[in-house]
């Protein structure tokens, strides 16, 4: 028999692997000794978002095991894969006249189909995340704009006492970023807890993926700065004489 790497990891912790023999591997083997003659890589037959399983491969027609109801055959080619469909069917028929080839398809198509559901879930989550980011930006801009309008007299007094326009703009910008950082901190803690329930739709990353958690603030901060710039600029352009005369 030939075994895969996951089989070795789970059941054969000690070397060597090749040449290991098992007697009565299955209950109906009837004193048949099975020897490992090869080691192959893991095959994700149930989809790329599944964990590899321990596998044993037997020679077709061996007394130990025979081929069951169906099998998948992988063929490497430098030509267009679909052009080999008829040739592959002829080869299978010549080897076993009772065999039926149900489907011939490029591996890329099968891989794409295996991750179709996680990809759809990711697209939906990504769309909602983009909408949430847009709403957060609009909300931050609205709050800061309203705050600048309500603090018009305060900003005018600061300007009259010598505060420069840059100082007033930095004040508003600093307050906006403080709110953003506080929200980002709360969001990260909430995300750490929520991602534990999302393992079924995550592919290729862990629930606590460091890169994903690092990218979130990196994307959020420039958006927050852009949302704060216009209110900050408005605050920096405050004319104390005009603002105080209006009051």
N, C-alpha and C positions, 0 to 999 in steps of 0.2 A: 504494500500500500504506500501511498504518498500522503504526507500530512502537511498542513499549512502552519504558518508561524504562530497563529493563535492557539492551535492545538499544542504546540511545543511549550508555549508560555504557560498554559494552564495545567498541563499534565506531565510534561517532561522537563523538569527543572534542571536535571543533571545531563551532562554530555557523556558520550556522543549520542546524536539522534539517529543518524544513518546506521542501520544494522540492528537496531533494537527489535526484539521479537516479542510477540504476544501470543499466548496460547488461549484458545477459546475466547477470542475477542468478543464474540456474540454468543448468546446461549445456544444457538442452533449450529455453531461451527463444527461440533463433533470432533474435538481434538485436532482441529486445523491450526497450524502455526502461521501467523502473519508477520511479515518482516517489513520494516520501514526502509524503502529504497530511495526515497527522495523527499526534499523539502521545497515547498512553493510558498509564494507570498499570499497574503490574505485577499480574498475576493469578496467585495460587498455586493452579494447577489440580491439582497433585499432593498438596495438603494444606497446612495452615498451618504445619507443621513442616518444610517444604522451602524451599530457597532459590529466589528468582525466577529464571526463565530468560529469555533474549532471545526475543522473539516478533515475528513478522511476520504481519499480517492483510491478506488480499486480498479484494477485492470478489467475492462469489459470482458465478460465471459469467464472470469476466474471462479473457482469453486467457492470462494469466500462470499463474494457479493456479485450480483448482476445489475445491469443498468435498470433503473426504475422507470416510471412512466414517461419522464421527459428529461431532456438535457439541453444545455446551452453550449454552443461551440463558438469560440472566438477565433477569428481569422485575421491575420495582419496582411495588409496589401498596400501597395503604392498606387494602385489604380483606383478609379471611382468604385466605391463599395457596391453600389447597386448593380453594376455590370457583372458582378460575380454571382448573382442570385441563381441563375440557371445552372452554372457550373457547380456550385455548391450542392444544389438539389441532386444533380446527376451523381456526384461523388457519394452523397449519403445513400441514395437509392442503390448504387452499386455495392455498397458495404452491407446494407440491410434493406431488402426489398419491402419489408413491412413498415419501415420508418416513414414518417410524414414530416416534412419541413413546413412548419406553420408560418414562419416569418423570417425574412432576411432584412436587416436594417443596420444602418451605420451605428457604431457605438456611441457617437456623439448624440444621436437622437434618443437612445436608451438612457444615457446619463441625464439629458435634459428632462426627460419624462420622470425620472426618479426623484428629481428635486422640484418638480412643478408645484406641488402643494406648499413646501417651505418657501419657494420663491413668491408665490401669490400672497402668503401671509406676510412676508417681508415687505412686499410692495404696499400692502394695505397699511402696515405699521409705519412704513416710511412716509406715506402720504399724510397720515394723521400727525406724525411728528413734524412734518413741514408746516402743516396748518397750525399746529400748536406753537411753533416757533414764530410764525407770522402774527398770530394773535398776541403772543407775549410781547413782540416788538411794538405792535400798534398800541397795546395797553400801556407799555412803559413810556412810549412817546406821549400818550394822552395824559398820563399822571404827571409827568414832568412839565408838560406845557401848562396844565392847570395849576401846578405848584408855582411856576414862574409867574403866572398871572396873579395868583393870590398873594405872592410875596413881592409884588411890584414896589410897594412902599419900602420894604426892608432893603431890597436891592438898591433902590434910589438913595437911601440913607448911607449904605455902605459905599456907594459911588461918591457921594458928597463928602464922606470922611476920608477919601483918598484911595479907595479900592479901584484898581484898574479893571478894564473890561475883561482882560485875560483872567483875572482873579475871580470875577463873578462867573465867567463861563466855566472855570475849573471847579468852582463850588457846586454848580448844578451837575456837571459831569461826574464829579466824585460821588455825589449823593445817588445819582442814577446807577452808577456802577456798584455802589454798596448794596443797593436793593437787588441788583442782578446777581452779585456774588452770594448774597444770602439765599436767594431763590435757587441758585445752582447747587449750593450745599445741601439744601433740603431735598432738591430733586435727585441728587446723587444717592443720598441715603434711601430715599423711596425706591429708586431704581435697583439698588442692591437687594432690597427685599422683594420687589416685584419680579425681577428676572429669574428668581428661583422657580416661578410658576410658568416660565416661558421656555423651558428646556426643550419642549417638543417642537418648537418652531425655529430653534437655533441650529445653524449648520456651519461647522468649521470653527466655531468659537465657543467658549465656555460662558456660563451665566455671568461670571465676574471677569470678563475679558478686559484686561488693562487698557488696551488700545482704544476700545470703544468708549470706555469711561473717560479716557483722557481727551478724546476728540470732541466729546459733547461740550465741555466748557470752551475749548478752542473755537468751536463754531459759534457758540452763544455770545461770547464776549465781543467780537467784531460787530455782530448784529445789534447788541446793546449799545455799543459806542455810536453806531450810526443812528439809532433811535434817540440818543441823548444829544446829538450834535446840534440839531435845530433849536431845541429849547435852551441849550447852553449858549448858543450864538445870540439868541434873543435876549438872554439875561446879560450877556456881555455888552450888548448895544444899548443898555438902559441909560437914558439921559436923566440925571437926577432932577434937573430944573423942570423938565416936562412932567416927570412922574409925580413930583411933589406939588406942582402947580395944579395937577388934575385932582389931587386930594384936598 
